[in-house]
C-alpha cells in the first residue's frame, strides 16, 4: 500500500475498525484511485524483460509488449480479497500468463500466505489478510485445486479447494517434505513464490521446487529487489539456463530501483 493510503487510514486502523473493514476501505480506495483511472486512460507502460535459456512453446516473449496499465479481472479479484498483487503491479502480468488457462483443472501452489504476525519476517502487518491470494486464485480458476505454504503455522487453514502446509523455504528438507505431500507429489502447474523476500530464500525455494513444475507450467518469484539484479542475471545465464534446458526464463523489471520485480519461468510442454 502506498504511503498516502497508509496516512489516510492511520486514524482508523489503530482505532476501532476491524481488519475486514480496513481491507474493504483499501479496495474502495484502490478501485477509485487506480482501477477506474486506468479504465478511462489510454496510457501504455510496458515492462523491461530480459530472457535467458531456451525459447519454449508457448513462449514468454509476449511479456515484453504487455501493457501494465491495462485493468484486468485479476486486478479486481486479488485486491478485493486483500492481496497486494495489484498494488505491486503483478496482476496484469498474471492475467497475461494465465488468462487462457482459467477453466483448466490445474494444481496451483503459492508459498507465502501473507501472515499478519508482526514477529514473522516479511509479514503483511496486523491488518494483513492471510490466504488472500489463495482465495483469489480459487475464484479465478474455478476448476483448480489451490495449495499454499508458509513458515507461520498459526495461519494455515483448509477450505473448499484450498489446502495449506508448513514450509520453511530456507530449509531444503522442509521443501522436500512439502513436495512429498500426497496432494503435491505429481507437481504443480503454477508455482508462485511470495515468501521471504531475500536472494537466499528465493534461490533455496527455486532450486528445491523447479523440478516439480509440470510440463507447460509456470513458476514465478515475486518481489525481487533491484540490488539483486546482477546476481540473478549471473545465475540465470551461467547456471539455470544450462541446468534446465527445457525451461525459458524471463526476468520482468517493473521497478528499476524497488522490489516489485519478477522472475517468470515456463517449462516446455511435452
C-alpha positions, 0 to 999 in steps of 0.5 A: 500500500502506498504511503498516502493510503497508509496516512489516510487510514492511520486514524482508523486502523489503530482505532476501532475498525476491524481488519475486514473493514480496513481491507474493504476501505483499501479496495474502495480506495484502490478501485477509485484511485487506480482501477477506474483511472486506468479504465478511462486512460489510454496510457501504455507502460510496458515492462523491461524483460530480459530472457535467458535459456531456451525459447519454449512453446508457448513462449514468454516473449509476449511479456515484453509488449504487455501493457501494465496499465491495462485493468484486468479481472485479476486486478479486481479479484486479488485486491478485493480479497486483500492481496497486494498483487495489484498494488505491486503491479503483478496482476496484469502480468498474471492475467497475461500468463494465465488468462487462457488457462482459467477453466483448466483443472490445474494444481496451483501452489503459492508459498507465502500466505501473507501472515499478519504476525508482526514477529514473522519476517516479511509479514503483511502487518496486523491488518494483513489478510492471510490466504488472500491470494489463495482465495483469489486464485480459487475464484479465478480458476474455478476448476483448480485445486489451490495449495499454499505454504508458509513458515507461520503455522498459526495461519494455515487453514483448509477450505473448499479447494484450498489446502495449506502446509508448513514450509520453511523455504530456507530449509531444503528438507522442509521443501522436500517434505512439502513436495512429498505431500500426497496432494503435491507429489505429481507437481504443480502447474503454477508455482508462485513464490511470495515468501521471504523476500531475500536472494537466499530464500528465493534461490533455496525455494527455486532450486528445491521446487523447479523440478516439480513444475509440470510440463507447460507450467509456470513458476514465478518469484515475486518481489525481487529487489533491484540490488539483486539484479546482477546476481540473478542475471549471473545465475540465470545465464551461467547456471539455470539456463544450462541446468534446465534446458527445457525451461525459458526464463524471463526476468520482468523489471517493473521497478528499476530501483524497488522490489516489485520485480519478477522472475517468470519461468515456463517449462516446455510442454511435452 
